[in-house]
């Protein structure tokens, strides 16, 4: 992967926690996170391997965001109530 490449993922099964941890030395800007269940909250977290910092509760799409992640502080999106989650972003380093 190179700078400027689009990054995206979709949970293939409902009730699955979606993790994305870039390789060492890689940074990614998450631009959109999505939980299609408008009434079901899914928590998006910035994870560092030992602690999880809650960023927001998704009750639908979170668009136009700029969340930087790397190999140390990476993305985790929990899924609840039988819904799938997804995210998109762009590699910046």
N, C-alpha and C positions, 0 to 999 in steps of 0.2 A: 504494500500500500504506500501511497505517496501523499504529500501535502496537496490538499484540494479534492481528494477522493471523498465520495459520499459514503457514509456509514449508516447502516440501518439494520434493525432486527425486529422480529415479531415472535411472540411466544406461541409455539406450535400447539400447546395444549392449555386449556383453561386452568385456572388456579395454579399457575406456574410462576415462580419468581424469575424475573428476567434480569440477568447480570450482564454487564459489559465492562470488561477490564482491558484497556488497550495494552499493547506490548510495551516493554520498557523503552523509554525515550520517545514515545508517541503521545501526542496530545490531541484530543478531539473536543470540538465544541458541539454540544447537544443543542439542537435547534427546535425540536418538537418531540414531545412525549404524548402518548395517547392511551387512554383506557376507554373503549367504546361504550361501556356501561355507564350512562349518564347519571344514574342514581347509585352506582356502586363505587365506593371510594377505593382507590389504589394508591398506596403511599410510594412516592419517589424518594429515594435516599441516596446520599453521597456516602460511600462506604470506604473504609480504609483498612479492612481486614480484621480489625478488632472492635471498632466502634462504628455505629451507624448513626449518622446525623440526618434527621428527617428534614427534607426540604419543603415538601408540599404534599397535599392530598389531591390526587387527580380524580375528578368526577367527570371527566371528559377530556378533550384535548388540551394540552398546554403548548401553545404555539408561540412563535416569535420570542423564544427564550434563548439565552446565551449562557449555558452552563459548561464550564471547562472541566474536563476529566482527564486523568492520566493513569499510569499504572499503579500509583499509590492511592489516589482518591478517585474511585470509579463509581459507575452508576449501578443502582439496584432498583428495580421497579417491582413492587409486590403486586400480586393479583388476587382478587377476591370475587366471590359469588359467580364463578363460572365464566369470567370474561377473559379475553386475550389482551395483552398489552403490547406496545410497540414504541420505537423511538427512531429518530433520524438525526444525523449530524454530519459534520465535515471535519476531516483531519486537518489540523493546523500546524502540526510539527511532526 
